[in-house]
Amino acid sequence: MTQTHENNETDRRVYTSLLRAGQRTYFFDVKVNRNKHHYLVITESKKRIDSEGRQVFDKYKIHLYHENFDAFSELLKEMGTFLQVNNQEQSPEG
């Protein structure tokens, strides 16, 4: 995972981090809006080859605003715990 601090007025990013996962890259960008509230943008970028053989990137974004961040964070922790427990139950060693 790579982390970068930024302060760019054109895109309003104040902090960014990325995760490379095979053909996908996940960008986590904290931005600030005109009211000076921070929000999170999660972008999935997937590399593929189009019909003409050119490399292109499909991008999907989620905007998470400050008023929903605590609930989102709690739900993400809950899902992570569920996955850890269920993946251990299904592993051949466990």
N, C-alpha and C positions, 0 to 999 in steps of 0.2 A: 504494500500500500504506500502510495506517495502522498505527501502532504505539502501544500504550498499556501503561504499567506499572500493575499493580493489586496490591492486597494486601487481599483480601476474604476474611474467615474463613468465610463461608457457602458459597462455591463453591470456595475454596482456589486460585483463580487467582493466579499471581505475575507472569505476563507474557502479553500477548496481542497478536496482529497480525492484520490481515485483508487480503484481496485481493478486490476487486470485479471480476467478469468477466461482463458482460452480465446475464443473469437469475440468475446464481449469485454467491454470496459464499462465500469460503473463510475460516474462522476457524482460527487457529493459537493454541492456548491451552496454556501451560505451567502445570501444576498441581502441587501437592505432596500426597502421601498422608499417612496417619497416621504412617508410619514416617519421614517427612521426606524421602522420595525424590521427585524430580521426574519427571514424565512428560508426554508431549505428547498433546493431543487435537486432531485435525484434523476440522473439521466442514464439510461442504458443505451449504449452504442454497440451495434453488432455489425461486424464486417462480413460482406458477402460479395459475390461476383454477379454482375447483372448479365442480361442476355447477350450483350455485346462484348463480354469478357472484361469489363472494367470493374475495378474495385470500388464499391460504394459502401456507405454506412447507413444503416437504419437506426433512427434515434427515437426513443420514447421517453417522455418526461413526466414526473410527478412533482407538483408544487405543494409543499407542506407549509402552511402559514402558522405563525407563532401561537395563535389561539388553539390550534389543534395538536401542537407538538407533544405535549405531555401524554395525551390519550394515545397518540400514534406510537410513542416510545414504549408505553406500557403494553400495548397490544403486540408490538414487535418483540419485546422481551418474553411475553407469554408464548408466542409462536416459536421462538428460539428454544425455550424450555421444552415445549411439546416435541419439537423435532429431535432434540438431543435424547430425550427419553425414548421415543419411538425408534430412532435409529439404533440405539443401544440394544433394544429388544429384538431387532431384526438382524443384528450383526451375527455372523457365524460363531464369533468368539464369546458373545455375551448371552 
